């Protein structure tokens, strides 16, 4: 169809640059192809995921913190592989 564009892959957000808004747990589920938001909340309880903060009852992630966490995970994986 003319004028139709391919669906946007939200994971491109981290590859192409940082979004100009705080991320939701649902954003992380989409970006990392996680099974559910419960995975994000479990990471938070276990202190193993990206840093987050609350705005009222809502959990939000700074995109810079998520990028740093991704970079750290890649570095850990590379160090463990060596």
Backbone as ProteinMPNN parsed JSONL, in Angstrom:
{"seq_chain_A": "XXXXXXXXXXXXXXXXXXXXXXXXXXXXXXXXXXXXXXXXXXXXXXXXXXXXXXXXXXXXXXXXXXXXXXXXXXXXXXXXXX", "coords_chain_A": {"N_chain_A": [[0.829, -1.181, 0.0], [0.508, 2.186, -0.788], [2.183, 4.802, 0.894], [2.088, 3.583, 3.344], [3.691, 2.819, 6.375], [6.235, 0.862, 8.01], [5.654, -0.847, 11.122], [6.679, 0.764, 14.15], [9.563, -0.176, 15.904], [9.931, -0.322, 19.245], [12.326, -0.85, 20.552], [14.227, 0.405, 19.101], [14.426, 2.874, 20.196], [16.387, 2.878, 22.22], [18.574, 2.214, 20.699], [18.839, 4.204, 18.737], [18.819, 6.617, 20.083], [18.074, 8.536, 23.03], [14.811, 8.655, 24.489], [12.61, 11.507, 24.898], [11.22, 11.532, 27.246], [10.198, 10.175, 30.431], [10.411, 6.673, 31.053], [8.006, 4.012, 31.172], [7.094, 1.033, 33.066], [5.875, -0.63, 31.189], [7.038, 0.272, 28.823], [9.641, -0.733, 29.136], [9.081, -3.473, 29.091], [8.305, -3.761, 26.423], [10.618, -2.813, 25.045], [12.606, -4.652, 25.839], [11.5, -7.083, 25.291], [10.171, -8.515, 27.349], [8.412, -10.9, 29.459], [6.277, -9.826, 31.029], [5.024, -6.948, 32.898], [5.417, -7.649, 35.476], [7.918, -8.814, 35.592], [9.593, -6.582, 35.45], [8.91, -5.327, 37.87], [9.784, -7.339, 39.613], [12.548, -7.25, 39.138], [13.027, -4.774, 40.274], [12.381, -5.233, 42.987], [14.393, -7.063, 43.584], [16.6, -5.55, 43.215], [18.056, -5.534, 40.763], [17.559, -4.487, 38.301], [17.266, -1.613, 36.056], [17.668, 1.644, 37.54], [14.915, 3.217, 39.15], [12.134, 5.421, 39.831], [9.44, 6.735, 41.799], [6.468, 8.389, 40.835], [4.086, 9.613, 42.436], [1.909, 6.961, 42.538], [3.002, 5.744, 40.387], [5.546, 4.046, 38.593], [8.59, 5.081, 37.225], [11.219, 5.363, 34.782], [14.353, 6.761, 34.19], [15.541, 7.472, 31.022], [18.301, 7.696, 30.6], [19.377, 6.334, 32.772], [18.464, 3.778, 32.196], [19.844, 3.28, 29.82], [22.478, 3.311, 30.812], [22.336, 1.099, 32.516], [21.903, -0.942, 30.62], [24.321, -0.789, 29.193], [26.083, -1.505, 31.272], [25.227, -4.128, 31.746], [25.961, -5.325, 29.341], [28.744, -5.027, 29.503], [29.305, -6.609, 31.751], [28.546, -9.101, 30.775], [30.4, -9.409, 28.707], [32.765, -9.441, 30.195], [32.387, -11.776, 31.676], [32.432, -13.629, 29.65], [35.023, -13.613, 28.838]], "CA_chain_A": [[0.0, 0.0, 0.0], [1.263, 3.428, -0.857], [2.11, 5.655, 2.068], [2.069, 2.805, 4.581], [5.017, 2.646, 6.956], [6.403, -0.304, 8.858], [5.433, -0.538, 12.533], [7.863, 1.22, 14.86], [10.116, -1.084, 16.895], [10.302, 0.522, 20.383], [13.716, -1.079, 20.947], [15.044, 1.377, 18.373], [14.585, 4.033, 21.07], [17.69, 2.805, 22.865], [19.631, 2.123, 19.688], [18.955, 5.445, 17.981], [18.952, 7.765, 20.965], [17.232, 8.488, 24.205], [13.526, 9.353, 24.349], [12.535, 12.773, 25.623], [10.256, 11.367, 28.331], [10.517, 9.063, 31.313], [9.87, 5.41, 30.575], [7.116, 3.258, 32.046], [7.409, -0.401, 33.063], [5.413, -1.185, 29.914], [8.068, 0.593, 27.832], [10.729, -1.693, 29.31], [8.584, -4.762, 28.601], [8.361, -3.719, 24.962], [12.004, -2.664, 24.596], [13.421, -5.826, 26.118], [10.697, -8.275, 25.004], [9.971, -9.22, 28.607], [7.111, -11.566, 29.507], [5.23, -8.974, 31.593], [5.512, -5.898, 33.786], [5.821, -8.291, 36.73], [9.366, -8.994, 35.51], [10.184, -5.282, 35.794], [8.723, -5.14, 39.31], [10.659, -8.305, 40.291], [13.899, -6.677, 39.067], [13.095, -3.687, 41.251], [12.422, -5.839, 44.323], [15.684, -7.746, 43.748], [17.65, -4.543, 42.968], [18.907, -5.991, 39.659], [17.181, -3.801, 37.07], [17.639, -0.205, 36.001], [17.146, 2.502, 38.608], [13.585, 3.773, 38.887], [11.598, 6.282, 40.879], [7.98, 6.811, 41.793], [5.736, 9.646, 40.702], [2.841, 9.136, 43.037], [1.901, 5.494, 42.538], [3.528, 5.278, 39.106], [6.968, 3.799, 38.489], [9.174, 5.668, 36.021], [12.636, 5.117, 34.557], [15.068, 7.771, 33.418], [16.15, 6.783, 29.887], [19.752, 7.666, 30.765], [19.653, 5.248, 33.71], [18.225, 2.526, 31.471], [20.983, 3.126, 28.892], [23.63, 2.955, 31.641], [22.124, -0.274, 32.953], [22.128, -1.802, 29.448], [25.77, -0.794, 28.95], [26.702, -2.29, 32.341], [24.899, -5.535, 31.519], [26.794, -5.779, 28.223], [30.114, -5.108, 29.997], [29.368, -7.793, 32.614], [28.485, -10.279, 29.913], [31.687, -9.501, 28.009], [33.776, -9.839, 31.193], [32.149, -13.174, 32.015], [32.758, -14.437, 28.487], [36.49, -13.612, 28.64]], "C_chain_A": [[0.871, 1.241, 0.0], [1.08, 4.234, 0.421], [2.101, 4.903, 3.391], [3.499, 2.63, 5.089], [5.039, 1.393, 7.811], [6.135, 0.087, 10.306], [6.749, -0.165, 13.211], [8.29, 0.181, 15.89], [10.588, -0.244, 18.075], [11.734, 0.312, 20.846], [14.666, -0.15, 20.221], [15.286, 2.627, 19.208], [15.959, 4.027, 21.705], [18.826, 2.735, 21.861], [19.888, 3.478, 19.041], [19.199, 6.662, 18.855], [17.972, 7.646, 22.11], [15.916, 9.207, 23.962], [13.517, 10.616, 25.191], [11.473, 12.727, 26.723], [10.735, 10.222, 29.213], [9.792, 7.815, 30.83], [8.999, 4.748, 31.63], [7.582, 1.805, 32.103], [6.981, -1.068, 31.749], [6.41, -0.902, 28.789], [9.223, -0.403, 27.918], [10.33, -3.081, 28.824], [8.704, -4.821, 27.084], [9.799, -3.685, 24.462], [12.815, -3.938, 24.731], [12.686, -7.137, 25.867], [10.537, -9.15, 26.251], [8.59, -9.862, 28.632], [5.985, -10.68, 30.026], [5.854, -7.883, 32.451], [5.927, -6.485, 35.126], [7.324, -8.557, 36.749], [10.075, -7.709, 35.919], [10.063, -5.045, 37.299], [9.587, -6.113, 40.113], [12.098, -7.811, 40.269], [14.052, -5.606, 40.138], [13.188, -4.235, 42.678], [13.782, -6.471, 44.616], [16.877, -6.804, 43.553], [18.604, -4.98, 41.85], [18.595, -5.279, 38.341], [17.662, -2.367, 37.068], [16.99, 0.589, 37.136], [15.816, 3.114, 38.177], [13.198, 4.688, 40.039], [10.082, 6.313, 40.741], [7.52, 8.25, 41.614], [4.336, 9.296, 41.182], [2.887, 7.628, 43.11], [2.537, 4.899, 41.281], [5.043, 5.146, 39.123], [7.484, 4.352, 37.168], [10.677, 5.418, 35.997], [13.221, 6.255, 33.742], [15.744, 7.039, 32.257], [17.676, 6.697, 29.99], [20.152, 6.535, 31.711], [19.462, 3.887, 33.035], [19.388, 2.257, 30.517], [22.232, 2.697, 29.659], [23.526, 1.503, 32.096], [22.382, -1.254, 31.807], [23.623, -1.913, 29.167], [26.493, -1.637, 29.997], [26.438, -3.789, 32.164], [25.763, -6.103, 30.393], [28.243, -5.943, 28.67], [30.289, -6.344, 30.895], [29.378, -9.076, 31.79], [29.808, -10.498, 29.193], [32.778, -9.957, 28.971], [33.614, -11.311, 31.572], [32.514, -14.116, 30.873], [34.27, -14.564, 28.295], [37.175, -14.617, 29.543]], "O_chain_A": [[1.865, 1.313, 0.723], [-0.022, 4.336, 0.96], [2.106, 5.526, 4.453], [4.407, 2.328, 4.314], [4.001, 0.922, 8.276], [6.364, 1.236, 10.683], [7.802, -0.713, 12.885], [7.462, -0.292, 16.668], [11.565, 0.491, 17.933], [12.311, 1.201, 21.473], [15.792, 0.063, 20.671], [16.243, 3.361, 18.961], [16.633, 5.057, 21.732], [19.94, 3.165, 22.162], [21.04, 3.853, 18.823], [19.749, 7.654, 18.377], [17.136, 6.742, 22.135], [15.89, 10.249, 23.306], [14.335, 10.768, 26.098], [10.898, 13.754, 27.086], [11.562, 9.407, 28.805], [8.699, 7.894, 30.268], [9.226, 4.905, 32.83], [8.385, 1.387, 31.27], [7.66, -1.972, 31.261], [6.605, -1.736, 27.905], [9.725, -0.866, 26.894], [11.136, -3.786, 28.217], [9.154, -5.824, 26.531], [10.162, -4.439, 23.559], [13.613, -4.272, 23.856], [13.205, -8.203, 26.201], [10.741, -10.363, 26.206], [7.691, -9.426, 27.913], [4.86, -10.761, 29.533], [7.059, -7.89, 32.702], [6.718, -5.873, 35.844], [7.94, -8.527, 37.814], [11.057, -7.753, 36.66], [11.023, -4.607, 37.933], [10.077, -5.756, 41.184], [12.805, -7.935, 41.269], [15.074, -5.536, 40.821], [13.986, -3.75, 43.481], [14.267, -6.424, 45.747], [18.027, -7.214, 43.709], [19.818, -4.818, 41.972], [19.316, -5.466, 37.361], [18.385, -1.947, 37.972], [15.912, 0.247, 37.62], [15.618, 3.477, 37.018], [13.853, 4.719, 41.08], [9.526, 5.962, 39.7], [8.1, 9.188, 42.161], [3.517, 8.759, 40.437], [3.817, 7.068, 43.69], [2.598, 3.678, 41.135], [5.742, 6.033, 39.613], [6.888, 4.12, 36.116], [11.32, 5.281, 37.037], [12.654, 6.663, 32.727], [16.459, 6.065, 32.494], [18.275, 5.731, 29.519], [21.15, 5.853, 31.478], [20.225, 2.955, 33.287], [19.863, 1.125, 30.422], [22.965, 1.818, 29.206], [24.511, 0.765, 32.066], [23.016, -2.289, 32.012], [24.132, -3.008, 28.929], [27.405, -2.395, 29.666], [27.319, -4.615, 32.403], [26.24, -7.234, 30.484], [28.907, -6.896, 28.263], [31.301, -7.039, 30.807], [30.125, -10.012, 32.078], [30.283, -11.628, 29.08], [33.625, -10.772, 28.604], [34.607, -12.012, 31.767], [32.865, -15.272, 31.108], [34.742, -15.511, 27.665], [38.399, -14.746, 29.506]]}, "name": "protein", "num_of_chains": 1, "seq": "XXXXXXXXXXXXXXXXXXXXXXXXXXXXXXXXXXXXXXXXXXXXXXXXXXXXXXXXXXXXXXXXXXXXXXXXXXXXXXXXXX"}
